[in-house]
Amino acid sequence: MNDLESLAQKYLVNDEDEVIEKKAPAKTEPAYIEPKDPPLKEEEPKEEKPDKVKAQKKVKAPKKEKAPKKLKSPKEPKDPDAPMKANKKKSNILGRFFLCFFTLILMIIITITTFCMIICYGPSPTVRNICVLSAKQASATKWIPGLFLSDKVIDEILEASNSVNSDTVSVEDIAAESDEEEWDDAIDGMKLIFRQMPNFKAYVLLVKDPSRVMCGVSSDNFATATEGMRIFDIAEKYKCVAAINGGEFSDPGGQGSGGQPIGITYSAGKCCWQSSTSGTFIGLDKDNNLVCVEGMNQTKAEQLGVRDGCCFMYGNVIIERDGDDVKLNYADDNLGIAQKTAIGQRADGTIIMIVTDGRSTDSVGATRNDMIDLMVEYGAVVAGSLDGGSSSMLYYRDYFTAYNIDKSTLDEYQQKGLVNHYKAFTNPRRIPTYFIVMPGE
């Protein structure tokens, strides 16, 4: 028994030991298989979803790839040379701009110069003379012909333009018979007529009573005057109903201030100015007759009984009367075109004031002969040319109301009473003398 028990104990201990040894690894098996078996996790179908997602993302990838391209621009400033490159680009753009600009200016200058050279030395002396005389009639452009022609050639053109070929006709051939019906539609004894001629627009003002016309002056003391008056200011000063520009004044480079007139000046029967130079005197005597004579001084004016008038350069008596004869002083070589102003008188005493437009496509300008023909058309038996160019102005108070003209169609100066179109680049000129029309009874 003892031997058997000892053997049993021995084998039982071994069995337990074996069981223990077997059980020990069995306990570790579940912990090893379940959480740490990567092959089983990789084989699970759930892991296929990321692949599908990736496949979907690959389809959308082109849309998302655009975002990084847009983000490249903010990354560029990180380049230390970026500011310098930007400045170079700006300088290149400015350089190209100024190169194009100055090239354009150069081409314009070359074109204008070539055009002027063709005119001056081309096949048509008539065109050359027109351009020279037109430039000479405006103070601001008198110097231009000297850039292309010699003084000798210019003097020859000017001398030829002063050559007059007069036509003599009788007063009866020109004078219109008194027609009272003509004044039926007159307003305050005046008629404003708009004319469209082939090369220019003209504005004709007829004043039935010549005693209403006088010479308005910008200063009561020309000796101390420094500037003239604009036509609107002269209208306010005299409370006149109409006005045109008058005589000559110093105008260097077209920048004269119109402070003092050139030649003798009369206003309301008083000699208010007399300079050392003279010219064509245009005015009215105490019998309300228009006086147009070459050269005038105070002694001669007193003999003629002058009450109002002013001077404008020699050679501007365009129509003169000698008894029953009327001389039309045409100048066929005076081809200069510009804005013009002239004053004339009929045999019955009616005053004729004419102003023309110029320097525009629809009204290039009038010549001396054009003004003579227009004066004759309205029956003038005596007439004289006044200052022209940018000085040419006709004022008529509220004419747009009197003649039912839509005020909105007029420019800023016309809305103030200027009838013609003012073409200069400045405000209407300041000048010393005007022919004005006082209100009727």
RODO-2510 file (C-alpha; in nm, 4 decimals, decimal comma):
residues 441
     n   res          X          Y          Z
     1     m     0,0000     0,0000     0,0000
     2     n     0,2598     0,2256     0,0816
     3     d     0,4274     0,1575    -0,2367
     4     l     0,1011     0,2057    -0,4295
     5     e     0,0131     0,5294    -0,2568
     6     s     0,3519     0,6672    -0,3202
     7     l     0,3266     0,5796    -0,6826
     8     a    -0,0188     0,7305    -0,7090
     9     q     0,0899     1,0451    -0,5481
    10     k     0,3806     1,0556    -0,7755
    11     y     0,1714     1,0165    -1,0886
    12     l    -0,1014     1,2447    -0,9625
    13     v     0,1549     1,5175    -0,9096
    14     n     0,2802     1,4694    -1,2578
    15     d    -0,0731     1,4750    -1,3971
    16     e    -0,1452     1,7955    -1,2196
    17     d     0,1775     1,9359    -1,3349
    18     e     0,0887     1,8433    -1,6891
    19     v    -0,2584     1,9856    -1,6524
    20     i    -0,1133     2,2973    -1,5134
    21     e     0,1313     2,3161    -1,7946
    22     k    -0,1502     2,2558    -2,0461
    23     k    -0,3846     2,5030    -1,8882
    24     a    -0,1278     2,7781    -1,8729
    25     p    -0,0912     2,8125    -2,2453
    26     a    -0,4669     2,7660    -2,2990
    27     k    -0,5294     3,0734    -2,0924
    28     t    -0,2951     3,2800    -2,3078
    29     e    -0,4379     3,1661    -2,6403
    30     p    -0,7562     3,3853    -2,6425
    31     a    -0,5563     3,7006    -2,5580
    32     y    -0,3196     3,6269    -2,8393
    33     i    -0,5724     3,5350    -3,1102
    34     e    -0,8458     3,7939    -3,0711
    35     p    -0,6727     4,1322    -3,0354
    36     k    -0,3396     4,0728    -3,1985
    37     d    -0,4183     3,8816    -3,5103
    38     p    -0,3541     4,1322    -3,7973
    39     p    -0,4281     3,8889    -4,0781
    40     l    -0,7850     3,8482    -3,9607
    41     k    -0,8367     4,2266    -3,9563
    42     e    -0,6906     4,2725    -4,3035
    43     e    -0,9181     4,0016    -4,4383
    44     e    -1,2317     4,1611    -4,2973
    45     p    -1,4623     4,3034    -4,5700
    46     k    -1,4940     4,6266    -4,3768
    47     e    -1,1435     4,7196    -4,4770
    48     e    -1,2625     4,7457    -4,8431
    49     k    -1,4511     5,0709    -4,7695
    50     p    -1,1389     5,2864    -4,7556
    51     d    -1,0554     5,1592    -5,1017
    52     k    -1,3944     5,2736    -5,2307
    53     v    -1,3494     5,6045    -5,0625
    54     k    -1,0102     5,6393    -5,2201
    55     a    -1,1597     5,5525    -5,5542
    56     q    -1,4231     5,8205    -5,5093
    57     k    -1,1638     6,0696    -5,4041
    58     k    -0,9644     5,9959    -5,7173
    59     v    -1,2649     6,0955    -5,9263
    60     k    -1,2970     6,4264    -5,7434
    61     a    -0,9253     6,4848    -5,7364
    62     p    -0,9108     6,7138    -6,0470
    63     k    -1,1424     6,9638    -5,8800
    64     k    -0,9330     6,9731    -5,5677
    65     e    -0,6085     7,0024    -5,7592
    66     k    -0,7101     7,3539    -5,8781
    67     a    -0,6985     7,4930    -5,5263
    68     p    -0,3228     7,4491    -5,4856
    69     k    -0,2686     7,6260    -5,8202
    70     k    -0,4542     7,9315    -5,6956
    71     l    -0,2529     7,9256    -5,3780
    72     k     0,0726     7,9524    -5,5696
    73     s     0,0401     8,3309    -5,6091
    74     p     0,0556     8,4150    -5,2365
    75     k     0,3609     8,1926    -5,2091
    76     e     0,5459     8,3949    -5,4726
    77     p     0,6188     8,6992    -5,2507
    78     k     0,8308     8,4685    -5,0438
    79     d     1,0805     8,5075    -5,3238
    80     p     1,3210     8,7797    -5,2026
    81     d     1,3536     8,9112    -5,5594
    82     a     0,9744     8,9440    -5,6051
    83     p     0,9534     9,3191    -5,5155
    84     m     1,2323     9,3983    -5,7587
    85     k     1,0597     9,1990    -6,0316
    86     a     0,7319     9,3816    -5,9633
    87     n     0,9066     9,7206    -5,9853
    88     k     1,0682     9,6174    -6,3113
    89     k     0,7286     9,5209    -6,4524
    90     k     0,5838     9,8574    -6,3499
    91     s     0,8766    10,0465    -6,4973
    92     n     0,8461     9,8465    -6,8188
    93     i     0,4750     9,9308    -6,8452
    94     l     0,5412    10,3017    -6,7829
    95     g     0,8280    10,2970    -7,0270
    96     r     0,6110    10,1448    -7,2980
    97     f     0,3332    10,3939    -7,2275
    98     f     0,5601    10,6980    -7,2566
    99     l     0,7277    10,5515    -7,5626
   100     c     0,3887    10,5119    -7,7337
   101     f     0,2766    10,8565    -7,6178
   102     f     0,5822    11,0425    -7,7426
   103     t     0,5794    10,8412    -8,0631
   104     l     0,2201    10,9500    -8,1202
   105     i     0,3077    11,3149    -8,0494
   106     l     0,6037    11,2921    -8,2849
   107     m     0,3871    11,1433    -8,5585
   108     i     0,1297    11,4213    -8,5134
   109     i     0,4007    11,6880    -8,5335
   110     i     0,5481    11,5270    -8,8447
   111     t     0,2034    11,5017    -9,0053
   112     i     0,1140    11,8643    -8,9293
   113     t     0,4542    11,9881    -9,0455
   114     t     0,4287    11,7879    -9,3667
   115     f     0,0775    11,9175    -9,4275
   116     c     0,1887    12,2788    -9,3731
   117     m     0,4867    12,2341    -9,6026
   118     i     0,2615    12,0957    -9,8755
   119     i     0,0299    12,3952    -9,8359
   120     c     0,3134    12,6489    -9,8390
   121     y     0,5130    12,4975   -10,1234
   122     g     0,2517    12,2892   -10,3006
   123     p     0,0850    12,3453   -10,6367
   124     s    -0,1874    12,5845   -10,5119
   125     p    -0,0817    12,9413   -10,4173
   126     t    -0,4493    13,0204   -10,3542
   127     v    -0,4729    12,7654   -10,0725
   128     r    -0,1453    12,8962    -9,9303
   129     n    -0,2727    13,2549    -9,9317
   130     i    -0,6011    13,1575    -9,7659
   131     c    -0,4180    12,9840    -9,4821
   132     v    -0,1677    13,2679    -9,4338
   133     l    -0,4327    13,5405    -9,4314
   134     s    -0,6621    13,3400    -9,2034
   135     a    -0,3789    13,2898    -8,9545
   136     k    -0,2867    13,6575    -8,9708
   137     q    -0,6411    13,7653    -8,8849
   138     a    -0,6223    13,6061    -8,5391
   139     s    -0,3788    13,7521    -8,2876
   140     a    -0,3001    13,4123    -8,1370
   141     t    -0,1918    13,2613    -8,4722
   142     k    -0,0125    13,5523    -8,6419
   143     w     0,3277    13,3881    -8,5820
   144     i     0,2494    13,0542    -8,7511
   145     p     0,3112    13,1556    -9,1171
   146     g     0,6598    13,2722    -9,0174
   147     l     0,7539    12,9140    -8,9291
   148     f     0,7243    12,8026    -9,2901
   149     l     0,7533    13,1122    -9,5100
   150     s     0,9989    13,3976    -9,5327
   151     d     0,8987    13,7479    -9,4263
   152     k     0,9274    13,8590    -9,7867
   153     v     0,6686    13,6061    -9,9076
   154     i     0,4330    13,6878    -9,6212
   155     d     0,4599    14,0612    -9,6898
   156     e     0,3798    14,0008   -10,0562
   157     i     0,0672    13,8044    -9,9629
   158     l    -0,0474    14,0763    -9,7212
   159     e     0,0204    14,3533    -9,9720
   160     a    -0,1801    14,1731   -10,2389
   161     s    -0,4689    14,1289    -9,9953
   162     n    -0,4875    14,5050    -9,9459
   163     s    -0,5334    14,5602   -10,3166
   164     v    -0,8898    14,6800   -10,3714
   165     n    -1,0855    14,6464   -10,6914
   166     s    -1,3904    14,8673   -10,6402
   167     d    -1,7212    14,8276   -10,8136
   168     t    -1,9273    15,1454   -10,8398
   169     v    -2,3050    15,1261   -10,8454
   170     s    -2,5815    15,3771   -10,7866
   171     v    -2,7672    15,4149   -10,4597
   172     e    -3,0861    15,3180   -10,6388
   173     d    -2,9337    14,9839   -10,7416
   174     i    -2,8737    14,8936   -10,3782
   175     a    -3,1232    15,0849   -10,1708
   176     a    -3,4391    14,8889   -10,1022
   177     e    -3,7614    15,0800   -10,1209
   178     s    -3,9130    15,1630    -9,7853
   179     d    -4,1361    14,8735    -9,6919
   180     e    -4,3315    14,9181    -9,3714
   181     e    -4,4504    14,5580    -9,3886
   182     e    -4,0917    14,4507    -9,3290
   183     w    -4,1239    14,5729    -8,9711
   184     d    -4,4568    14,4105    -8,8950
   185     d    -4,2860    14,1231    -8,7152
   186     a    -4,0150    14,3427    -8,5580
   187     i    -3,9641    14,3243    -8,1836
   188     d    -3,8876    14,6552    -8,0140
   189     g    -3,7939    14,8089    -8,3501
   190     m    -3,5365    14,5356    -8,4230
   191     k    -3,5198    14,2226    -8,6375
   192     l    -3,2855    13,9326    -8,5746
   193     i    -3,2242    13,7155    -8,8815
   194     f    -3,0398    13,3823    -8,8863
   195     r    -2,8647    13,2991    -9,2142
   196     q    -2,6962    12,9785    -9,3265
   197     m    -2,4578    13,0649    -9,6075
   198     p    -2,2560    12,8086    -9,8079
   199     n    -1,9418    12,8451    -9,5928
   200     f    -2,0574    13,0178    -9,2781
   201     k    -2,3436    13,1069    -9,0453
   202     a    -2,4413    13,4721    -9,0181
   203     y    -2,6494    13,6626    -8,7655
   204     v    -2,8029    13,9853    -8,8919
   205     l    -2,9551    14,2466    -8,6607
   206     l    -3,1555    14,5300    -8,8182
   207     v    -3,2201    14,8393    -8,6041
   208     k    -3,4771    15,0724    -8,7542
   209     d    -3,3889    15,3814    -8,5463
   210     p    -3,0159    15,4725    -8,5798
   211     s    -3,0354    15,7181    -8,2894
   212     r    -3,0514    15,4185    -8,0549
   213     v    -2,7019    15,3048    -8,1602
   214     m    -2,3988    15,4400    -7,9756
   215     c    -2,0459    15,3414    -7,8778
   216     g    -2,0221    15,1841    -7,5322
   217     v    -1,6870    15,1968    -7,3548
   218     s    -1,5490    14,9715    -7,0836
   219     s    -1,3885    15,2561    -6,8859
   220     d    -1,4616    15,6203    -6,8148
   221     n    -1,0876    15,6818    -6,7902
   222     f    -0,8835    15,4747    -7,0363
   223     a    -0,5606    15,6358    -6,9140
   224     t    -0,5732    15,4233    -6,5988
   225     a    -0,7682    15,1246    -6,7316
   226     t    -0,6000    14,7840    -6,7112
   227     e    -0,8665    14,5621    -6,8653
   228     g    -1,1798    14,5864    -7,0730
   229     m    -1,5278    14,4460    -7,0204
   230     r    -1,6982    14,1344    -7,1447
   231     i    -2,0046    14,1862    -7,3595
   232     f    -2,2367    14,0761    -7,0767
   233     d    -2,0816    14,3355    -6,8460
   234     i    -2,1164    14,6148    -7,1007
   235     a    -2,4842    14,5218    -7,1457
   236     e    -2,5340    14,5488    -6,7713
   237     k    -2,3461    14,8784    -6,7504
   238     y    -2,5565    15,0516    -7,0178
   239     k    -2,8761    14,8452    -6,9748
   240     c    -2,8708    14,8034    -7,3521
   241     v    -3,0792    14,5474    -7,5409
   242     a    -2,8160    14,4502    -7,7989
   243     a    -2,4451    14,4915    -7,8701
   244     i    -2,1626    14,3918    -8,1038
   245     n    -1,7883    14,4154    -8,0495
   246     g    -1,6181    14,7358    -8,1598
   247     g    -1,2665    14,8486    -8,2464
   248     e    -0,9039    14,7521    -8,2140
   249     f    -0,6924    14,7096    -7,9013
   250     s    -0,3477    14,5810    -7,8159
   251     d    -0,3597    14,2026    -7,8247
   252     p    -0,0122    14,0442    -7,8121
   253     g    -0,0356    13,6697    -7,8689
   254     g    -0,4112    13,6799    -7,8378
   255     q    -0,3731    13,7477    -7,4650
   256     g    -0,4581    14,1183    -7,4543
   257     s    -0,6758    14,2379    -7,1661
   258     g    -0,8548    14,5020    -7,3748
   259     g    -0,7744    14,7820    -7,1335
   260     q    -0,7232    15,0579    -7,3906
   261     p    -0,8436    15,1022    -7,7505
   262     i    -0,6179    15,1859    -8,0436
   263     g    -0,7120    15,5032    -8,2280
   264     i    -0,9600    15,7757    -8,1419
   265     t    -1,2785    15,6834    -7,9504
   266     y    -1,5998    15,8817    -7,9074
   267     s    -1,8897    15,7987    -7,6782
   268     a    -2,2085    16,0037    -7,6325
   269     g    -2,0549    16,3022    -7,8172
   270     k    -1,7383    16,3070    -7,6082
   271     c    -1,3845    16,2175    -7,7174
   272     c    -1,2816    15,9758    -7,4428
   273     w    -0,9555    15,8433    -7,5910
   274     q    -0,7006    15,9232    -7,8610
   275     s    -0,3850    15,7199    -7,9135
   276     s    -0,0873    15,8034    -8,1331
   277     t    -0,1984    15,5518    -8,3967
   278     s    -0,5185    15,5535    -8,5966
   279     g    -0,6976    15,3365    -8,8525
   280     t    -1,0384    15,3106    -9,0153
   281     f    -1,2824    15,5152    -8,8071
   282     i    -1,6351    15,3757    -8,7891
   283     g    -1,9071    15,5633    -8,6027
   284     l    -2,2137    15,7866    -8,6212
   285     d    -2,2477    16,1604    -8,6438
   286     k    -2,4978    16,3815    -8,4663
   287     d    -2,7421    16,3365    -8,7553
   288     n    -2,7307    15,9582    -8,7006
   289     n    -2,5441    15,8914    -9,0242
   290     l    -2,2851    15,6144    -9,0287
   291     v    -1,9329    15,7501    -9,0819
   292     c    -1,6626    15,5223    -9,2273
   293     v    -1,3367    15,7005    -9,3151
   294     e    -0,9676    15,6199    -9,3254
   295     g    -0,7788    15,8018    -9,0525
   296     m    -0,9351    16,0219    -8,7875
   297     n    -0,8237    16,2824    -8,5376
   298     q    -1,0144    16,5046    -8,3013
   299     t    -1,0139    16,8049    -8,5350
   300     k    -1,1552    16,6032    -8,8222
   301     a    -1,4069    16,4385    -8,5913
   302     e    -1,5349    16,7748    -8,4758
   303     q    -1,5737    16,8872    -8,8354
   304     l    -1,7757    16,5747    -8,9166
   305     g    -1,9879    16,6159    -8,6060
   306     v    -1,8983    16,2701    -8,4700
   307     r    -2,0903    16,1610    -8,1595
   308     d    -1,9879    15,7913    -8,1282
   309     g    -1,7277    15,5649    -8,2849
   310     c    -1,3968    15,3789    -8,2675
   311     c    -1,1142    15,2597    -8,4941
   312     f    -1,0128    14,9286    -8,6460
   313     m    -0,6983    14,9086    -8,8605
   314     y    -0,6606    15,0775    -9,1972
   315     g    -0,8379    14,9455    -9,5058
   316     n    -1,1685    14,8448    -9,3473
   317     v    -1,4103    15,0746    -9,5311
   318     i    -1,5846    14,8006    -9,7262
   319     i    -1,8725    15,0126    -9,8678
   320     e    -1,8594    15,3890    -9,9083
   321     r    -2,1043    15,6412   -10,0470
   322     d    -2,0185    15,9392   -10,2596
   323     g    -2,3378    16,1259   -10,3402
   324     d    -2,5490    15,8966   -10,5557
   325     d    -2,2623    15,6533   -10,6128
   326     v    -2,1746    15,3587   -10,3896
   327     k    -1,8309    15,1962   -10,4045
   328     l    -1,8036    14,8312   -10,3122
   329     n    -1,4422    14,7834   -10,2085
   330     y    -1,3858    14,4208   -10,2959
   331     a    -1,0457    14,2645   -10,2362
   332     d    -1,0270    13,9491   -10,4459
   333     d    -0,6878    13,8537   -10,3033
   334     n    -0,8022    13,8943    -9,9424
   335     l    -0,9029    13,5317    -9,9006
   336     g    -0,8642    13,5021    -9,5245
   337     i    -1,1607    13,3343    -9,3571
   338     a    -1,2614    13,3854    -8,9951
   339     q    -1,5349    13,5078    -8,7669
   340     k    -1,6310    13,8550    -8,8850
   341     t    -1,8120    14,1597    -8,7487
   342     a    -1,9345    14,4527    -8,9591
   343     i    -2,1734    14,7444    -8,9251
   344     g    -2,3536    14,9213    -9,2092
   345     q    -2,6438    15,1540    -9,2841
   346     r    -2,9207    15,1680    -9,5399
   347     a    -3,0205    15,4802    -9,7257
   348     d    -3,3291    15,5030    -9,5013
   349     g    -3,1101    15,5085    -9,1905
   350     t    -3,1590    15,1481    -9,0755
   351     i    -2,8478    15,0144    -8,9023
   352     i    -2,7255    14,6700    -9,0098
   353     m    -2,5107    14,4659    -8,7688
   354     i    -2,3643    14,1371    -8,8933
   355     v    -2,1614    13,8768    -8,7032
   356     t    -2,0516    13,5429    -8,8487
   357     d    -1,9347    13,2156    -8,6979
   358     g    -1,6092    13,0491    -8,7924
   359     r    -1,3527    12,7827    -8,7027
   360     s    -1,6030    12,4971    -8,7162
   361     t    -1,7103    12,2350    -8,9685
   362     d    -2,0535    12,3882    -9,0267
   363     s    -1,9181    12,7444    -9,0404
   364     v    -1,5607    12,7736    -9,1635
   365     g    -1,5740    13,1519    -9,1735
   366     a    -1,6422    13,4462    -9,4024
   367     t    -1,4155    13,6523    -9,6268
   368     r    -1,4139    14,0284    -9,6742
   369     n    -1,6056    13,9902   -10,0001
   370     d    -1,8628    13,7692    -9,8294
   371     m    -1,9371    14,0494    -9,5841
   372     i    -1,9742    14,3032    -9,8660
   373     d    -2,2196    14,0818   -10,0523
   374     l    -2,4252    14,0223    -9,7390
   375     m    -2,4343    14,3949    -9,6585
   376     v    -2,5473    14,4737   -10,0123
   377     e    -2,8186    14,2082    -9,9831
   378     y    -2,9643    14,3996    -9,6891
   379     g    -2,9336    14,7349    -9,8661
   380     a    -2,6208    14,8866    -9,7084
   381     v    -2,4875    15,1984    -9,8828
   382     v    -2,2067    15,2437    -9,6317
   383     a    -2,0331    14,9842    -9,4161
   384     g    -1,7123    14,9083    -9,2294
   385     s    -1,5447    14,5967    -9,0894
   386     l    -1,4847    14,5760    -8,7156
   387     d    -1,2563    14,3534    -8,5108
   388     g    -1,2982    13,9833    -8,5918
   389     g    -1,1775    13,6425    -8,4773
   390     s    -1,2373    13,5669    -8,1110
   391     s    -1,3604    13,9253    -8,0613
   392     s    -1,6637    13,8731    -8,2894
   393     m    -1,9762    13,8745    -8,0724
   394     l    -2,3432    13,9640    -8,1016
   395     y    -2,5496    14,0099    -7,7859
   396     y    -2,9291    14,0307    -7,7773
   397     r    -3,1014    14,0324    -7,4400
   398     d    -3,3398    13,7352    -7,4012
   399     y    -3,3510    13,6725    -7,7767
   400     f    -3,4385    13,3062    -7,7129
   401     t    -3,7613    13,4200    -7,5469
   402     a    -3,8415    13,6761    -7,8166
   403     y    -3,7846    13,4243    -8,0970
   404     n    -3,9185    13,1119    -7,9228
   405     i    -3,5863    12,9276    -7,9165
   406     d    -3,5509    12,6275    -7,6863
   407     k    -3,3031    12,7488    -7,4271
   408     s    -3,1819    12,3950    -7,3563
   409     t    -3,0327    12,3792    -7,7086
   410     l    -2,8047    12,6770    -7,6380
   411     d    -2,4594    12,6789    -7,4833
   412     e    -2,3755    12,8592    -7,1591
   413     y    -2,2888    13,1899    -7,3279
   414     q    -2,5931    13,1878    -7,5523
   415     q    -2,8129    13,1349    -7,2497
   416     k    -2,6706    13,4630    -7,1202
   417     g    -2,7660    13,6439    -7,4419
   418     l    -2,4814    13,5727    -7,6870
   419     v    -2,6373    13,4956    -8,0258
   420     n    -2,3381    13,3570    -8,2152
   421     h    -2,1272    13,0560    -8,1153
   422     y    -1,8171    13,1588    -7,9250
   423     k    -1,5312    12,9379    -8,0486
   424     a    -1,2333    13,0495    -7,8416
   425     f    -1,0909    12,8346    -7,5598
   426     t    -1,1443    13,1069    -7,3010
   427     n    -1,4373    13,3102    -7,1748
   428     p    -1,5681    13,5804    -7,4115
   429     r    -1,2982    13,8450    -7,4511
   430     r    -1,2562    14,1593    -7,2517
   431     i    -1,2493    14,4461    -7,4998
   432     p    -1,2670    14,8259    -7,4640
   433     t    -1,5359    14,9324    -7,7152
   434     y    -1,8762    14,8083    -7,8341
   435     f    -2,1552    14,9301    -8,0564
   436     i    -2,4662    14,9040    -7,8411
   437     v    -2,8407    14,9413    -7,8996
   438     m    -3,0295    15,1279    -7,6304
   439     p    -3,3936    15,0443    -7,5478
   440     g    -3,6547    15,2008    -7,7706
   441     e    -3,9353    15,4274    -7,6515
***
